């Protein structure tokens, strides 16, 4: 499969899974599998920046909130685990939390 076709196939797959996850609240794949597909698309787009489009899922942030939920203001920032997939990722998150709390000791 050529890169253009692979990129478009990955974009369609991600859009499908975004709809299942965000709109239907009925995911078909695990978060880890979704992240693997997304990272593959991101890597291909980084290798071929001329193929990046504004409509690509890599260029979008979040999804429309569902109407069933009310807006909540957080008094403290919500720190993110990002896409933690390794022990080191979790250690890095722990360090960020401790730094935020003013406790830099291990």
Rosetta silent file (secondary structure, phi, psi, omega in degrees, C-alpha in Angstrom):
SEQUENCE: XXXXXXXXXXXXXXXXXXXXXXXXXXXXXXXXXXXXXXXXXXXXXXXXXXXXXXXXXXXXXXXXXXXXXXXXXXXXXXXXXXXXXXXXXXXXXXXXXXXXXXXXXX
SCORE:     score description
SCORE:     0.000 S_00000001
   1 L     0.000  134.042  178.933    0.000    0.000    0.000 S_00000001
   2 L   -75.263  162.958 -174.019    1.396    3.425   -0.876 S_00000001
   3 H   -62.850  -39.568 -179.954    1.804    6.058    1.860 S_00000001
   4 H   -60.598  -45.899  179.666   -1.051    8.258    0.626 S_00000001
   5 H   -65.782  -40.897  179.562   -3.491    5.328    0.772 S_00000001
   6 H   -64.095  -43.068  179.261   -2.211    4.192    4.163 S_00000001
   7 H   -61.207  -46.561 -179.414   -2.555    7.685    5.614 S_00000001
   8 H   -64.978  -38.196  177.605   -6.127    8.030    4.336 S_00000001
   9 H   -62.921  -44.230  178.745   -7.029    4.558    5.635 S_00000001
  10 H   -64.220  -40.832  178.674   -5.642    5.430    9.094 S_00000001
  11 H   -60.898  -45.726  179.171   -7.532    8.752    9.115 S_00000001
  12 H   -63.248  -41.170  178.812  -10.806    7.010    8.304 S_00000001
  13 H   -62.082  -44.130 -179.714  -10.152    4.370   10.958 S_00000001
  14 H   -66.268  -42.903  177.628   -9.439    7.033   13.585 S_00000001
  15 H   -59.040  -42.872  178.224  -12.535    9.053   12.621 S_00000001
  16 H   -58.925  -48.732 -177.467  -14.626    5.892   12.950 S_00000001
  17 H   -70.311  -32.733  174.565  -13.216    5.130   16.391 S_00000001
  18 H   -61.231  -44.397  179.304  -13.567    8.763   17.512 S_00000001
  19 H   -62.312  -46.454  179.768  -17.257    8.621   16.610 S_00000001
  20 H   -60.182  -41.855 -174.803  -17.741    5.304   18.443 S_00000001
  21 H   -76.496  -53.444 -171.643  -15.890    6.605   21.523 S_00000001
  22 H   -83.562  -40.228 -175.284  -17.035   10.233   21.779 S_00000001
  23 H   -90.071  -41.189 -175.905  -20.500   10.256   20.198 S_00000001
  24 L   -97.317  -11.907 -176.102  -21.823    6.766   20.869 S_00000001
  25 L    52.332   43.933 -176.254  -19.903    6.013   24.087 S_00000001
  26 L  -145.457   68.650 -176.911  -19.338    2.548   22.616 S_00000001
  27 L   -64.590  148.127  178.426  -15.651    1.990   21.769 S_00000001
  28 L  -101.958  -18.681 -178.180  -14.687   -1.001   19.638 S_00000001
  29 L  -129.950  163.437  179.181  -10.978   -1.041   20.446 S_00000001
  30 L   -73.437  160.969  175.505   -8.828   -0.495   23.527 S_00000001
  31 H   -59.758  -38.754 -179.493   -7.197    2.848   24.263 S_00000001
  32 H   -63.582  -40.952  178.439   -3.805    1.226   23.684 S_00000001
  33 H   -66.921  -42.374  176.775   -4.840    0.024   20.211 S_00000001
  34 H   -58.658  -46.728  179.924   -6.262    3.463   19.365 S_00000001
  35 H   -60.706  -37.598  178.639   -3.006    5.081   20.498 S_00000001
  36 H   -63.070  -45.445  179.617   -1.021    2.661   18.312 S_00000001
  37 H   -64.887  -44.503 -179.184   -3.067    3.578   15.221 S_00000001
  38 H   -62.661  -43.810  179.729   -2.883    7.303   16.025 S_00000001
  39 H   -64.467  -34.454  176.854    0.894    7.173   16.562 S_00000001
  40 H   -63.743  -45.886  177.263    1.309    5.366   13.213 S_00000001
  41 H   -61.528  -45.249 -179.886   -0.622    8.135   11.441 S_00000001
  42 H   -59.750  -43.586  179.493    1.353   10.800   13.284 S_00000001
  43 H   -63.089  -43.569  179.097    4.660    9.171   12.308 S_00000001
  44 H   -63.674  -40.978  179.099    3.640    8.947    8.640 S_00000001
  45 H   -67.943  -33.225  176.585    2.550   12.588    8.618 S_00000001
  46 H   -69.372  -34.946  177.560    5.834   13.636   10.219 S_00000001
  47 H   -73.485  -26.717 -177.118    7.727   11.716    7.532 S_00000001
  48 L  -132.206   69.457 -175.966    5.531   13.269    4.812 S_00000001
  49 H   -60.342  -22.085  178.199    4.477   16.750    6.014 S_00000001
  50 H   -67.831  -14.225 -179.628    3.243   17.577    2.524 S_00000001
  51 H   -97.237   -2.533  178.738    0.414   15.067    3.120 S_00000001
  52 L   -72.427  134.509  176.876   -0.867   16.703    6.335 S_00000001
  53 L  -124.374  156.387  177.904   -4.310   18.266    5.915 S_00000001
  54 L   -61.670  -22.643 -178.689   -6.361   20.434    8.294 S_00000001
  55 L   -84.454   -7.450 -178.599   -8.984   17.657    8.382 S_00000001
  56 L   -63.656  140.962  176.358   -6.544   15.034    9.676 S_00000001
  57 H   -56.929  -24.109  178.592   -7.343   13.709   13.166 S_00000001
  58 H   -71.865  -14.690 -178.463   -3.789   14.693   14.150 S_00000001
  59 H  -101.627    2.945 -178.644   -4.754   18.333   13.592 S_00000001
  60 L  -106.725  151.425  176.858   -7.888   18.228   15.760 S_00000001
  61 L  -122.811  119.886  175.040   -8.161   18.677   19.513 S_00000001
  62 L    67.108 -167.126  179.335  -10.885   16.891   21.440 S_00000001
  63 L  -140.729  166.192  175.954  -14.473   16.386   20.420 S_00000001
  64 L   -62.416  134.682  177.710  -17.734   18.198   20.980 S_00000001
  65 L   -66.430  146.410  176.466  -18.905   17.651   24.549 S_00000001
  66 L   -72.530  143.688 -177.765  -21.993   15.533   24.932 S_00000001
  67 L   -68.219  -18.747 -178.017  -25.086   17.491   25.921 S_00000001
  68 L   -70.204  -14.073 -176.920  -25.813   15.048   28.753 S_00000001
  69 L  -108.594  141.603  174.913  -22.950   16.519   30.789 S_00000001
  70 L   -92.322  157.391 -179.186  -22.812   19.910   32.443 S_00000001
  71 L   -72.678  140.578  179.212  -19.674   22.026   32.423 S_00000001
  72 L  -124.787  130.631  175.135  -17.431   21.720   35.467 S_00000001
  73 L   -97.095  127.924  179.482  -14.808   24.261   36.489 S_00000001
  74 L   -92.412  131.146  179.770  -11.819   22.718   38.245 S_00000001
  75 L   -74.874  -24.248  176.030  -10.312   24.766   41.060 S_00000001
  76 L  -122.424  150.522 -179.679   -6.964   23.046   40.493 S_00000001
  77 L   -63.103  145.003  175.798   -5.450   22.063   37.150 S_00000001
  78 L   -87.529  110.381  178.981   -6.122   18.546   35.942 S_00000001
  79 L   -80.420  146.042 -171.754   -2.708   16.967   35.403 S_00000001
  80 L  -107.991  141.767  170.601   -2.533   14.482   32.583 S_00000001
  81 L   -80.538   -5.266 -175.717   -1.092   11.006   32.332 S_00000001
  82 L    51.659 -132.177  178.321   -0.891   11.736   28.587 S_00000001
  83 L  -111.039   63.055 -177.799   -0.353    8.410   26.858 S_00000001
  84 L   -67.681  119.349 -179.543    1.535    6.668   29.618 S_00000001
  85 L  -128.735    0.658 -178.329    2.512    3.224   28.415 S_00000001
  86 L  -137.471  166.840  175.915    5.683    2.497   30.354 S_00000001
  87 H   -59.537  -39.531 -179.740    7.027    2.572   33.890 S_00000001
  88 H   -63.865  -38.998  176.713    9.128    5.609   32.946 S_00000001
  89 H   -58.377  -42.531  179.957    6.010    7.460   31.745 S_00000001
  90 H   -68.975  -38.191  176.249    4.412    6.888   35.152 S_00000001
  91 H   -63.480  -40.365  178.199    7.568    8.007   36.977 S_00000001
  92 H   -63.137  -40.750  177.572    7.593   11.179   34.853 S_00000001
  93 H   -62.924  -44.613  178.132    3.941   11.823   35.755 S_00000001
  94 H   -57.848  -41.878  178.562    4.744   11.325   39.449 S_00000001
  95 H   -62.889  -43.557  179.502    7.567   13.869   39.114 S_00000001
  96 H   -63.009  -40.670  179.330    5.217   16.419   37.468 S_00000001
  97 H   -64.840  -46.111 -179.949    2.633   15.983   40.241 S_00000001
  98 H   -62.779  -40.011  178.425    5.257   16.377   42.969 S_00000001
  99 H   -63.021  -43.847  179.109    6.682   19.462   41.249 S_00000001
 100 H   -60.730  -39.793 -178.752    3.176   20.951   41.010 S_00000001
 101 H   -80.160   -4.557 -179.521    2.589   20.265   44.707 S_00000001
 102 L    80.735   20.029  179.828    5.944   21.802   45.623 S_00000001
 103 L  -122.791   89.514 -175.935    7.399   18.495   46.745 S_00000001
 104 L   -84.638   -2.884 -178.493   10.333   17.682   44.463 S_00000001
 105 L   -75.317  147.923 -178.931   11.746   14.934   46.685 S_00000001
 106 L   -66.386    0.000    0.000   11.452   11.347   45.389 S_00000001
